[in-house]
Amino acid sequence: MIEILNGFPNLAGDDVRKMLIDIAKHQPKAIYDANRRLNPEKKPAEDWKVEAIKILNMGGQYAKLNAIKHCRSMTGMSLADANNAVEAL
């Protein structure tokens, strides 16, 4: 990531923030893995559940689907396993 940012010397702080948000939207697992390296004391099995509960609590037509997608992207679970895990929340 640092190498990429070094290629854009004129980026302002807000530009970097927007770039990181865009990366997070398209590559959530990469952001998750980077966070795990920076915070090894956190329990990885529980991290996805907090965000999935937030997604479910927001409601909406696709809340459960989005929670399942989040679970799969963070854990690598199969569709059936992720569905069961989200339903267990």
C-alpha positions as CSV (number, residue, x, y, z in Angstrom):
1,M,0.0,0.0,0.0
2,I,2.8,2.4,0.9
3,E,4.4,1.8,-2.5
4,I,1.1,2.6,-4.2
5,L,0.7,5.8,-2.2
6,N,4.3,6.9,-2.9
7,G,3.4,6.8,-6.6
8,F,1.0,9.7,-6.0
9,P,3.0,12.4,-4.2
10,N,0.3,15.1,-4.6
11,L,-2.4,13.2,-2.7
12,A,-4.0,15.2,0.1
13,G,-5.2,13.6,3.3
14,D,-8.8,13.6,2.2
15,D,-7.8,12.0,-1.1
16,V,-6.0,9.2,0.8
17,R,-9.1,8.7,3.0
18,K,-11.4,8.4,-0.1
19,M,-9.0,6.0,-1.7
20,L,-8.9,3.8,1.4
21,I,-12.7,3.8,1.7
22,D,-12.9,2.7,-2.0
23,I,-10.4,-0.1,-1.3
24,A,-12.3,-1.2,1.8
25,K,-15.6,-1.4,-0.3
26,H,-14.0,-3.6,-2.9
27,Q,-11.5,-5.6,-0.9
28,P,-12.9,-5.9,2.7
29,K,-10.9,-9.0,3.3
30,A,-7.6,-7.1,2.6
31,I,-8.6,-4.4,5.2
32,Y,-9.6,-7.1,7.6
33,D,-6.3,-9.0,7.2
34,A,-4.3,-5.7,7.7
35,N,-6.3,-5.0,10.8
36,R,-5.6,-8.5,12.1
37,R,-1.8,-7.9,11.6
38,L,-2.0,-4.6,13.4
39,N,-4.2,-5.9,16.3
40,P,-3.3,-9.6,16.8
41,E,-4.9,-9.6,20.3
42,K,-8.4,-9.4,18.8
43,K,-10.3,-12.6,18.3
44,P,-10.9,-13.0,14.5
45,A,-13.9,-15.3,14.9
46,E,-15.8,-12.6,16.6
47,D,-14.9,-9.6,14.5
48,W,-17.3,-10.3,11.6
49,K,-20.2,-10.9,14.0
50,V,-20.2,-7.3,15.4
51,E,-20.5,-5.8,11.9
52,A,-23.0,-8.4,10.8
53,I,-25.3,-7.5,13.7
54,K,-25.0,-3.8,12.8
55,I,-26.0,-4.7,9.2
56,L,-29.0,-6.7,10.5
57,N,-30.1,-4.0,12.9
58,M,-30.1,-1.4,10.1
59,G,-32.9,-3.5,8.6
60,G,-34.0,-3.2,5.0
61,Q,-35.0,-5.6,2.3
62,Y,-31.4,-7.0,1.9
63,A,-30.1,-6.8,5.5
64,K,-29.8,-10.6,5.9
65,L,-28.2,-11.0,2.4
66,N,-25.7,-8.2,3.2
67,A,-24.9,-9.8,6.5
68,I,-24.2,-13.1,4.8
69,K,-22.0,-11.5,2.2
70,H,-20.1,-9.7,4.9
71,C,-19.6,-13.0,6.8
72,R,-18.4,-14.8,3.7
73,S,-16.0,-12.0,2.8
74,M,-14.5,-11.9,6.2
75,T,-14.3,-15.6,7.0
76,G,-14.3,-17.5,3.7
77,M,-17.3,-19.6,4.8
78,S,-19.4,-21.3,2.3
79,L,-22.8,-19.8,1.5
80,A,-24.6,-22.5,3.6
81,D,-22.3,-22.0,6.6
82,A,-22.5,-18.2,6.4
83,N,-26.3,-18.4,6.2
84,N,-26.4,-20.7,9.3
85,A,-24.0,-18.4,11.1
86,V,-26.0,-15.3,10.4
87,E,-29.3,-17.0,11.3
88,A,-27.6,-18.0,14.6
89,L,-27.1,-14.3,15.5
